[in-house]
Amino acid sequence: MKETERQHVKNDRLVSLVLSGPRSFKPEWIAEGGKQVVPLVSHARADEQLTSRLIAGSGRTGHACLVASRLGDAASGRPEIEIPSTREHILRRLPWRDGNFVLALPDLGGALLVTDEGYSLIGGTREFLRHSIPEGVDQAIVDFKRYAKRAGPDHPALADVSKAFQSHEVAWVSARDVSAGSATAEQLSLMESVAADRISAEEFARSWLAARRRALHLRERLREPFSRVLDQVFYALDDYAVDPGLRDADDMTDEELRAIVRAHLAELHSLDRHGAS
C-alpha cells in the first residue's frame, strides 16, 4: 500500500469515513467523486461472488490491497486489517460471519459493506463499478429487485432496500417487471383482454398498435426473449386487416388472431414463472 493511501485511512478510522450506520454508506462519501451504490444479494460473509467483484474493481483501479474492518471491531478500537486483494487472501483472512463488516480500497474510491440482513452494498467511482459490476449498475439493481420480489414477506429487509434503489435505464426482462402505467403495460393488458374475449379483435388491433407506438416513442426497453414475443404480436397484426370490409377470404380471422395472442401470452407467463435466460 502506498504511504499516502495508508495515511488516508489511518488519519480517521475506515468505518467513520465510509459508513453512516451498520447498513448504509455515508452520504458525504458517496457524493465525493460522484460515487454510486448498488445492492447485491449475499450472505453475511465474503463469498466467492463478492470476492470476485472486489478483486476486479481493485485490480483494474491499480490497488493491490484492501482495508477491512468489522463494525464491532471499530467500536472497540481494534485496528483495520490490511489484506492483499486476491481471492485466497480475502477468503482466508475474512472468515467473519453473521456480523456487518466493510472492505474498501485504500484511497476509499470503492467499498463493500456486507450486512447480516441477506444483502450487501457495493459503492464507488464509475471506474471501480465498471469492473466490479460488469453487468452494469442498472442491470444489477433490476436483478436485486427481482430477487427481493421472489423472496417475499419473509425477507422484509430486502424489500426495503429494493425500494431505495431505482435504475435509470431499465430493460424489462418479463411481464412481471413492467412498470404500471407504461405503454408496455397497456400492450399486455390489451392482450389479456382480447384473449378473454372482453374486447373485439378490431379494438385490440387499433389500441395495441397505438400503445406500441407510444412505447417506442417513450423508449421503453425490453430484453430478449420478452421483446421477441411482443414483436411476434406486431408481425401478426401486420397480417391482420382491421377493417372487416377489406378482408379477403384467406386473410387472418378474428379467432385466428385471438389464438395467436393466447399462444404468445402463454410464452410470457412461462417467462414469469421460470425467468428469462
VOPA-945351 format. One record per residue (C-alpha): residue number from 1; residue in one letter; x, z, y. Coordinates in steps of 0.05 Angstrom, whole numbers. Example, Ala and Ser with C-alpha at 12.3 -4.5 7.8 and 13.67 -1.06 7.14 Angstrom:
% residues 2
+------+------+--------+--------+--------+
: resi : resn :      x :      z :      y :
+------+------+--------+--------+--------+
:    1 :    a :    246 :    156 :    -90 :
:    2 :    s :    273 :    143 :    -21 :
+------+------+--------+--------+--------+
***
This chain:
% residues 277
+------+------+--------+--------+--------+
: resi : resn :      x :      z :      y :
+------+------+--------+--------+--------+
:    1 :    m :      0 :      0 :      0 :
:    2 :    k :     26 :    -18 :     69 :
:    3 :    e :     43 :     42 :    113 :
:    4 :    t :     -6 :     20 :    166 :
:    5 :    e :    -61 :     15 :    114 :
:    6 :    r :    -43 :     83 :     84 :
:    7 :    q :    -45 :    115 :    153 :
:    8 :    h :   -114 :     84 :    168 :
:    9 :    v :   -145 :    123 :    111 :
:   10 :    k :   -100 :    185 :    118 :
:   11 :    n :   -118 :    198 :    190 :
:   12 :    d :   -190 :    211 :    173 :
:   13 :    r :   -220 :    221 :    104 :
:   14 :    l :   -247 :    160 :     68 :
:   15 :    v :   -317 :    188 :     58 :
:   16 :    s :   -326 :    206 :    131 :
:   17 :    l :   -301 :    138 :    153 :
:   18 :    v :   -345 :     96 :    108 :
:   19 :    l :   -407 :    136 :     89 :
:   20 :    s :   -464 :    167 :    128 :
:   21 :    g :   -491 :    202 :     66 :
:   22 :    p :   -488 :    203 :    -10 :
:   23 :    r :   -526 :    137 :    -16 :
:   24 :    s :   -512 :     98 :     47 :
:   25 :    f :   -456 :     66 :     87 :
:   26 :    k :   -442 :     87 :    158 :
:   27 :    p :   -475 :     41 :    209 :
:   28 :    e :   -412 :     41 :    252 :
:   29 :    w :   -370 :     19 :    193 :
:   30 :    i :   -419 :    -37 :    177 :
:   31 :    a :   -420 :    -61 :    249 :
:   32 :    e :   -344 :    -65 :    255 :
:   33 :    g :   -324 :   -136 :    236 :
:   34 :    g :   -396 :   -158 :    222 :
:   35 :    k :   -399 :   -130 :    152 :
:   36 :    q :   -457 :   -139 :    104 :
:   37 :    v :   -482 :    -94 :     49 :
:   38 :    v :   -510 :   -117 :    -18 :
:   39 :    p :   -547 :    -75 :    -71 :
:   40 :    l :   -525 :    -82 :   -144 :
:   41 :    v :   -555 :    -55 :   -208 :
:   42 :    s :   -506 :     -6 :   -241 :
:   43 :    h :   -498 :     58 :   -280 :
:   44 :    a :   -465 :    118 :   -248 :
:   45 :    r :   -395 :     95 :   -266 :
:   46 :    a :   -344 :     40 :   -253 :
:   47 :    d :   -368 :    -11 :   -305 :
:   48 :    e :   -338 :    -79 :   -322 :
:   49 :    q :   -383 :   -117 :   -274 :
:   50 :    l :   -368 :    -73 :   -214 :
:   51 :    t :   -294 :    -72 :   -230 :
:   52 :    s :   -292 :   -148 :   -234 :
:   53 :    r :   -325 :   -154 :   -166 :
:   54 :    l :   -276 :   -105 :   -134 :
:   55 :    i :   -215 :   -139 :   -164 :
:   56 :    a :   -239 :   -207 :   -139 :
:   57 :    g :   -253 :   -181 :    -69 :
:   58 :    s :   -189 :   -141 :    -62 :
:   59 :    g :   -143 :   -192 :    -93 :
:   60 :    r :   -167 :   -251 :    -51 :
:   61 :    t :   -161 :   -210 :     12 :
:   62 :    g :    -89 :   -190 :     -3 :
:   63 :    h :    -97 :   -118 :    -27 :
:   64 :    a :    -61 :    -94 :    -89 :
:   65 :    c :    -91 :    -23 :    -86 :
:   66 :    l :   -156 :     12 :    -75 :
:   67 :    v :   -172 :     81 :    -48 :
:   68 :    a :   -224 :    123 :    -84 :
:   69 :    s :   -259 :    189 :    -74 :
:   70 :    r :   -316 :    227 :   -107 :
:   71 :    l :   -364 :    255 :    -55 :
:   72 :    g :   -357 :    324 :    -85 :
:   73 :    d :   -281 :    320 :    -80 :
:   74 :    a :   -286 :    300 :     -7 :
:   75 :    a :   -326 :    363 :      8 :
:   76 :    s :   -276 :    406 :    -29 :
:   77 :    g :   -216 :    377 :      8 :
:   78 :    r :   -185 :    342 :    -52 :
:   79 :    p :   -144 :    281 :    -33 :
:   80 :    e :   -166 :    209 :    -45 :
:   81 :    i :   -140 :    173 :   -106 :
:   82 :    e :    -97 :    111 :    -96 :
:   83 :    i :   -108 :     60 :   -152 :
:   84 :    p :    -77 :     -8 :   -166 :
:   85 :    s :   -134 :    -59 :   -163 :
:   86 :    t :   -131 :    -81 :   -236 :
:   87 :    r :   -185 :    -74 :   -289 :
:   88 :    e :   -141 :    -29 :   -332 :
:   89 :    h :   -124 :     20 :   -277 :
:   90 :    i :   -194 :     24 :   -248 :
:   91 :    l :   -229 :     36 :   -314 :
:   92 :    r :   -176 :     86 :   -337 :
:   93 :    r :   -168 :    124 :   -273 :
:   94 :    l :   -242 :    127 :   -255 :
:   95 :    p :   -278 :    158 :   -315 :
:   96 :    w :   -327 :    191 :   -266 :
:   97 :    r :   -399 :    192 :   -288 :
:   98 :    d :   -465 :    219 :   -261 :
:   99 :    g :   -438 :    230 :   -191 :
:  100 :    n :   -431 :    189 :   -128 :
:  101 :    f :   -363 :    161 :   -111 :
:  102 :    v :   -334 :    108 :    -65 :
:  103 :    l :   -277 :     58 :    -72 :
:  104 :    a :   -250 :     20 :    -13 :
:  105 :    l :   -197 :    -29 :     10 :
:  106 :    p :   -140 :      8 :     45 :
:  107 :    d :   -158 :    -26 :    111 :
:  108 :    l :   -232 :    -10 :     99 :
:  109 :    g :   -251 :    -83 :    101 :
:  110 :    g :   -293 :    -74 :     38 :
:  111 :    a :   -321 :    -16 :     -2 :
:  112 :    l :   -364 :      1 :    -63 :
:  113 :    l :   -410 :     61 :    -65 :
:  114 :    v :   -432 :     80 :   -136 :
:  115 :    t :   -493 :    125 :   -138 :
:  116 :    d :   -527 :    165 :   -192 :
:  117 :    e :   -593 :    130 :   -179 :
:  118 :    g :   -582 :     67 :   -220 :
:  119 :    y :   -553 :     24 :   -165 :
:  120 :    s :   -490 :     13 :   -125 :
:  121 :    l :   -478 :    -15 :    -55 :
:  122 :    i :   -421 :    -62 :    -40 :
:  123 :    g :   -405 :    -78 :     31 :
:  124 :    g :   -351 :   -112 :     71 :
:  125 :    t :   -328 :   -170 :    113 :
:  126 :    r :   -352 :   -241 :     99 :
:  127 :    e :   -285 :   -257 :     66 :
:  128 :    f :   -288 :   -197 :     20 :
:  129 :    l :   -360 :   -212 :     -1 :
:  130 :    r :   -346 :   -286 :    -10 :
:  131 :    h :   -303 :   -267 :    -70 :
:  132 :    s :   -337 :   -203 :    -95 :
:  133 :    i :   -407 :   -234 :    -91 :
:  134 :    p :   -393 :   -306 :   -113 :
:  135 :    e :   -467 :   -320 :   -125 :
:  136 :    g :   -479 :   -307 :    -51 :
:  137 :    v :   -508 :   -248 :    -13 :
:  138 :    d :   -578 :   -276 :    -12 :
:  139 :    q :   -580 :   -290 :    -86 :
:  140 :    a :   -552 :   -221 :   -103 :
:  141 :    i :   -608 :   -189 :    -62 :
:  142 :    v :   -660 :   -232 :    -96 :
:  143 :    d :   -632 :   -213 :   -164 :
:  144 :    f :   -634 :   -139 :   -146 :
:  145 :    k :   -706 :   -145 :   -122 :
:  146 :    r :   -727 :   -179 :   -187 :
:  147 :    y :   -694 :   -123 :   -228 :
:  148 :    a :   -726 :    -69 :   -185 :
:  149 :    k :   -794 :   -101 :   -195 :
:  150 :    r :   -785 :   -103 :   -270 :
:  151 :    a :   -761 :    -31 :   -271 :
:  152 :    g :   -827 :     -9 :   -242 :
:  153 :    p :   -851 :     60 :   -220 :
:  154 :    d :   -805 :     96 :   -269 :
:  155 :    h :   -747 :     80 :   -222 :
:  156 :    p :   -773 :     93 :   -151 :
:  157 :    a :   -703 :     95 :   -121 :
:  158 :    l :   -693 :     22 :   -139 :
:  159 :    a :   -758 :      2 :   -106 :
:  160 :    d :   -739 :     39 :    -42 :
:  161 :    v :   -671 :      6 :    -39 :
:  162 :    s :   -702 :    -62 :    -54 :
:  163 :    k :   -747 :    -56 :      7 :
:  164 :    a :   -687 :    -41 :     52 :
:  165 :    f :   -654 :   -108 :     38 :
:  166 :    q :   -681 :   -177 :     57 :
:  167 :    s :   -648 :   -243 :     40 :
:  168 :    h :   -644 :   -293 :     96 :
:  169 :    e :   -645 :   -357 :     56 :
:  170 :    v :   -686 :   -346 :     -6 :
:  171 :    a :   -693 :   -398 :    -61 :
:  172 :    w :   -752 :   -374 :   -104 :
:  173 :    v :   -739 :   -374 :   -178 :
:  174 :    s :   -810 :   -368 :   -204 :
:  175 :    a :   -882 :   -359 :   -181 :
:  176 :    r :   -877 :   -283 :   -180 :
:  177 :    d :   -821 :   -287 :   -128 :
:  178 :    v :   -861 :   -328 :    -78 :
:  179 :    s :   -879 :   -293 :    -13 :
:  180 :    a :   -953 :   -282 :      0 :
:  181 :    g :   -979 :   -326 :     56 :
:  182 :    s :   -927 :   -381 :     45 :
:  183 :    a :   -945 :   -454 :     35 :
:  184 :    t :   -917 :   -450 :    -35 :
:  185 :    a :   -963 :   -391 :    -50 :
:  186 :    e :  -1022 :   -435 :    -27 :
:  187 :    q :  -1000 :   -490 :    -75 :
:  188 :    l :  -1000 :   -441 :   -132 :
:  189 :    s :  -1068 :   -413 :   -113 :
:  190 :    l :  -1098 :   -483 :   -109 :
:  191 :    m :  -1070 :   -498 :   -179 :
:  192 :    e :  -1104 :   -436 :   -207 :
:  193 :    s :  -1169 :   -454 :   -173 :
:  194 :    v :  -1173 :   -526 :   -198 :
:  195 :    a :  -1152 :   -505 :   -268 :
:  196 :    a :  -1210 :   -455 :   -269 :
:  197 :    d :  -1260 :   -507 :   -241 :
:  198 :    r :  -1270 :   -466 :   -177 :
:  199 :    i :  -1255 :   -527 :   -133 :
:  200 :    s :  -1262 :   -601 :   -144 :
:  201 :    a :  -1204 :   -645 :   -163 :
:  202 :    e :  -1211 :   -683 :    -98 :
:  203 :    e :  -1208 :   -619 :    -56 :
:  204 :    f :  -1148 :   -597 :    -96 :
:  205 :    a :  -1111 :   -662 :    -85 :
:  206 :    r :  -1121 :   -663 :    -10 :
:  207 :    s :  -1106 :   -588 :      0 :
:  208 :    w :  -1046 :   -585 :    -47 :
:  209 :    l :  -1012 :   -645 :    -15 :
:  210 :    a :  -1023 :   -615 :     54 :
:  211 :    a :   -993 :   -548 :     30 :
:  212 :    r :   -933 :   -585 :      1 :
:  213 :    r :   -921 :   -619 :     68 :
:  214 :    r :   -922 :   -551 :    102 :
:  215 :    a :   -874 :   -523 :     50 :
:  216 :    l :   -825 :   -579 :     64 :
:  217 :    h :   -833 :   -570 :    140 :
:  218 :    l :   -820 :   -495 :    134 :
:  219 :    r :   -761 :   -509 :     88 :
:  220 :    e :   -787 :   -464 :     33 :
:  221 :    r :   -735 :   -470 :    -23 :
:  222 :    l :   -746 :   -467 :    -98 :
:  223 :    r :   -696 :   -465 :   -154 :
:  224 :    e :   -697 :   -503 :   -220 :
:  225 :    p :   -738 :   -505 :   -263 :
:  226 :    f :   -792 :   -478 :   -215 :
:  227 :    s :   -781 :   -536 :   -166 :
:  228 :    r :   -785 :   -587 :   -222 :
:  229 :    v :   -854 :   -562 :   -245 :
:  230 :    l :   -883 :   -569 :   -175 :
:  231 :    d :   -851 :   -637 :   -169 :
:  232 :    q :   -888 :   -659 :   -232 :
:  233 :    v :   -954 :   -639 :   -200 :
:  234 :    f :   -935 :   -681 :   -140 :
:  235 :    y :   -919 :   -741 :   -184 :
:  236 :    a :   -987 :   -733 :   -220 :
:  237 :    l :  -1023 :   -734 :   -153 :
:  238 :    d :   -986 :   -797 :   -134 :
:  239 :    d :  -1022 :   -830 :   -193 :
:  240 :    y :  -1090 :   -800 :   -175 :
:  241 :    a :  -1139 :   -836 :   -129 :
:  242 :    v :  -1171 :   -782 :    -86 :
:  243 :    d :  -1229 :   -827 :    -65 :
:  244 :    p :  -1273 :   -839 :   -127 :
:  245 :    g :  -1295 :   -905 :    -97 :
:  246 :    l :  -1224 :   -932 :   -100 :
:  247 :    r :  -1211 :   -915 :   -173 :
:  248 :    d :  -1202 :   -967 :   -227 :
:  249 :    a :  -1226 :   -958 :   -298 :
:  250 :    d :  -1156 :   -940 :   -323 :
:  251 :    d :  -1140 :   -891 :   -266 :
:  252 :    m :  -1130 :   -817 :   -278 :
:  253 :    t :  -1196 :   -779 :   -283 :
:  254 :    d :  -1212 :   -711 :   -252 :
:  255 :    e :  -1208 :   -678 :   -321 :
:  256 :    e :  -1141 :   -710 :   -336 :
:  257 :    l :  -1115 :   -682 :   -270 :
:  258 :    r :  -1141 :   -613 :   -287 :
:  259 :    a :  -1108 :   -617 :   -355 :
:  260 :    i :  -1041 :   -635 :   -324 :
:  261 :    v :  -1047 :   -577 :   -275 :
:  262 :    r :  -1064 :   -529 :   -331 :
:  263 :    a :  -1004 :   -551 :   -370 :
:  264 :    h :   -958 :   -540 :   -310 :
:  265 :    l :   -989 :   -473 :   -296 :
:  266 :    a :   -972 :   -453 :   -368 :
:  267 :    e :   -900 :   -472 :   -353 :
:  268 :    l :   -900 :   -429 :   -291 :
:  269 :    h :   -930 :   -370 :   -328 :
:  270 :    s :   -875 :   -377 :   -381 :
:  271 :    l :   -822 :   -373 :   -326 :
:  272 :    d :   -855 :   -310 :   -300 :
:  273 :    r :   -854 :   -278 :   -369 :
:  274 :    h :   -785 :   -298 :   -391 :
:  275 :    g :   -748 :   -311 :   -326 :
:  276 :    a :   -711 :   -375 :   -305 :
:  277 :    s :   -645 :   -392 :   -337 :
+------+------+--------+--------+--------+
***
